[in-house]
């Protein structure tokens, strides 16, 4: 089903972001596929979407850059119209125990995972408020809800993202805009490589999740069926935080 406007997924050249881009395209959205450095991966996602009959555009931009929001949004808007679905998925890690985290490692993670989502959300809300419709989904993490030693910077960024989600949701709910978070647990992606395989022993489902399972939750929260769901955090973790 063709839709007015488009969707934008940050960090969409691989992993969870790529799965979300594919899923939203299958729902009829034209999709902006944002990437920072993996142009080949982004081009591959675009080609796969187009080969399935969808429309997509790869757009470079580092969400940690304060000037990136306009640089990312403008080409997508010129091609597809206003962004009506924003998925803040771009993220990074710089793991270490708290005494060993450098200022640079702290700042880089916060700027990418939290400040980037803030700036892109701020930019997306302008046309959404005018249209009295919008869907924003922030990809958080169960680490924002549950301690994981060695990831203080990552946990702070994701906990902040959950708090940000709730506050913006309350601010814009009367304008037909929903803002939610999805908090994945142990998902089989490049970003989780090397993160405590022993965690699988603690997962009631006894397996890692897949990017497609996270994307399915984003699909629901981006849909008309989720119009009364806002300010929520949906955990996708095989029961780990239960």
MARVEXNU-258690 format. One line per 5 residues: number of its first residue (from 1); their letters; for each residue x, y, z of C-alpha. Coordinates in steps of 0.2 Angstrom, whole numbers, plus 5000, padded with zeros to 4 digits. Layout:
BEGIN
NUM	A	X,Y,Z ~ ...;
This chain:
BEGIN
1	XXXXX	5000,5000,5000 ~ 5008,5017,4995 ~ 5009,5030,5009 ~ 5011,5048,5010 ~ 5028,5054,5015;
6	XXXXX	5041,5042,5019 ~ 5051,5033,5033 ~ 5069,5036,5038 ~ 5079,5023,5047 ~ 5096,5028,5054;
11	XXXXX	5111,5016,5054 ~ 5102,5006,5041 ~ 5116,4998,5031 ~ 5116,4982,5041 ~ 5109,4972,5056;
16	XXXXX	5093,4979,5065 ~ 5093,4995,5054 ~ 5093,4985,5038 ~ 5079,4973,5044 ~ 5068,4988,5049;
21	XXXXX	5071,4997,5032 ~ 5066,4981,5023 ~ 5050,4979,5034 ~ 5044,4996,5032 ~ 5047,4995,5014;
26	XXXXX	5036,4980,5014 ~ 5023,4990,5023 ~ 5022,5002,5008 ~ 5034,5016,5015 ~ 5047,5024,5004;
31	XXXXX	5063,5023,5015 ~ 5078,5033,5018 ~ 5092,5022,5022 ~ 5105,5032,5033 ~ 5123,5026,5035;
36	XXXXX	5139,5034,5042 ~ 5152,5024,5033 ~ 5146,5008,5025 ~ 5140,5015,5008 ~ 5141,4997,5001;
41	XXXXX	5130,4990,5014 ~ 5117,5004,5012 ~ 5117,5003,4993 ~ 5114,4984,4995 ~ 5099,4987,5006;
46	XXXXX	5092,5000,4994 ~ 5095,4988,4979 ~ 5086,4974,4989 ~ 5071,4985,4993 ~ 5070,4991,4975;
51	XXXXX	5071,4973,4968 ~ 5056,4969,4979 ~ 5046,4983,4971 ~ 5049,4996,4984 ~ 5057,5013,4984;
56	XXXXX	5073,5018,4995 ~ 5087,5031,4995 ~ 5104,5029,5003 ~ 5109,5045,5013 ~ 5126,5047,5021;
61	XXXXX	5127,5056,5038 ~ 5134,5054,5055 ~ 5121,5057,5068 ~ 5134,5062,5081 ~ 5137,5077,5070;
66	XXXXX	5126,5092,5077 ~ 5124,5097,5058 ~ 5119,5080,5052 ~ 5100,5082,5054 ~ 5097,5093,5039;
71	XXXXX	5110,5084,5029 ~ 5101,5068,5031 ~ 5083,5074,5030 ~ 5085,5086,5015 ~ 5088,5073,5001;
76	XXXXX	5075,5061,5008 ~ 5062,5075,5009 ~ 5067,5081,4991 ~ 5065,5063,4984 ~ 5050,5056,4994;
81	XXXXX	5042,5070,5004 ~ 5041,5073,5023 ~ 5047,5060,5035 ~ 5032,5053,5044 ~ 5041,5038,5052;
86	XXXXX	5058,5040,5060 ~ 5067,5026,5067 ~ 5082,5031,5078 ~ 5092,5016,5076 ~ 5110,5022,5074;
91	XXXXX	5121,5016,5089 ~ 5139,5013,5094 ~ 5148,5005,5109 ~ 5165,5009,5117 ~ 5165,4996,5131;
96	XXXXX	5176,4997,5147 ~ 5174,4997,5166 ~ 5169,5014,5172 ~ 5186,5019,5179 ~ 5194,5015,5161;
101	XXXXX	5181,5025,5151 ~ 5189,5040,5143 ~ 5180,5056,5140 ~ 5181,5053,5122 ~ 5173,5036,5123;
106	XXXXX	5160,5043,5134 ~ 5156,5058,5123 ~ 5156,5047,5107 ~ 5143,5035,5113 ~ 5132,5048,5121;
111	XXXXX	5132,5059,5105 ~ 5128,5045,5094 ~ 5115,5035,5104 ~ 5106,5049,5113 ~ 5110,5067,5106;
116	XXXXX	5109,5061,5088 ~ 5091,5054,5092 ~ 5087,5070,5100 ~ 5092,5081,5085 ~ 5084,5070,5072;
121	XXXXX	5068,5069,5082 ~ 5068,5088,5084 ~ 5070,5089,5065 ~ 5056,5076,5061 ~ 5043,5084,5073;
126	XXXXX	5041,5100,5062 ~ 5032,5091,5047 ~ 5024,5078,5059 ~ 5016,5092,5069 ~ 5009,5101,5054;
131	XXXXX	5002,5084,5047 ~ 4995,5079,5064 ~ 5003,5062,5062 ~ 5019,5054,5065 ~ 5028,5038,5071;
136	XXXXX	5045,5039,5080 ~ 5053,5023,5087 ~ 5069,5024,5096 ~ 5080,5008,5097 ~ 5085,5007,5115;
141	XXXXX	5092,4992,5124 ~ 5088,4982,5139 ~ 5105,4988,5146 ~ 5095,5005,5149 ~ 5084,4995,5161;
146	XXXXX	5096,4982,5168 ~ 5114,4983,5173 ~ 5128,4976,5162 ~ 5145,4980,5169 ~ 5157,4987,5157;
151	XXXXX	5144,4997,5147 ~ 5141,5012,5158 ~ 5142,5024,5144 ~ 5131,5013,5133 ~ 5118,5010,5147;
156	XXXXX	5118,5029,5151 ~ 5114,5033,5133 ~ 5100,5020,5132 ~ 5092,5024,5148 ~ 5092,5042,5143;
161	XXXXX	5084,5037,5127 ~ 5070,5029,5136 ~ 5067,5044,5147 ~ 5068,5055,5131 ~ 5055,5044,5123;
166	XXXXX	5043,5045,5137 ~ 5044,5064,5138 ~ 5042,5068,5120 ~ 5028,5056,5119 ~ 5018,5066,5132;
171	XXXXX	5022,5082,5123 ~ 5015,5077,5106 ~ 5002,5064,5110 ~ 4988,5077,5106 ~ 4994,5080,5089;
176	XXXXX	4992,5062,5083 ~ 5011,5058,5085 ~ 5017,5043,5094 ~ 5034,5040,5102 ~ 5040,5023,5108;
181	XXXXX	5055,5013,5111 ~ 5060,4996,5107 ~ 5073,4988,5119 ~ 5082,4973,5112 ~ 5091,4961,5122;
186	XXXXX	5104,4949,5115 ~ 5102,4951,5096 ~ 5113,4942,5084 ~ 5122,4957,5075 ~ 5139,4964,5073;
191	XXXXX	5136,4976,5087 ~ 5134,4963,5100 ~ 5149,4953,5094 ~ 5160,4949,5109 ~ 5146,4954,5122;
196	XXXXX	5145,4940,5135 ~ 5140,4924,5126 ~ 5137,4918,5144 ~ 5122,4929,5143 ~ 5113,4916,5133;
201	XXXXX	5113,4905,5148 ~ 5102,4918,5157 ~ 5090,4920,5142 ~ 5074,4910,5146 ~ 5072,4907,5127;
206	XXXXX	5090,4900,5127 ~ 5094,4909,5110 ~ 5099,4926,5103 ~ 5085,4936,5094 ~ 5086,4941,5076;
211	XXXXX	5085,4958,5068 ~ 5069,4953,5060 ~ 5061,4950,5077 ~ 5065,4967,5082 ~ 5059,4974,5065;
216	XXXXX	5042,4966,5068 ~ 5040,4976,5084 ~ 5045,4992,5075 ~ 5033,4988,5061 ~ 5018,4987,5074;
221	XXXXX	5023,5003,5083 ~ 5024,5012,5066 ~ 5007,5006,5061 ~ 4990,5013,5062 ~ 4986,4999,5074;
226	XXXXX	4997,5006,5087 ~ 4989,5024,5087 ~ 4985,5022,5105 ~ 5002,5016,5110 ~ 5014,5030,5115;
231	XXXXX	5028,5032,5128 ~ 5030,5014,5130 ~ 5046,5003,5130 ~ 5044,4986,5122 ~ 5057,4974,5127;
236	XXXXX	5063,4961,5114 ~ 5074,4950,5124 ~ 5068,4932,5125 ~ 5062,4935,5143 ~ 5079,4940,5150;
241	XX	5072,4955,5160 ~ 5057,4946,5166;
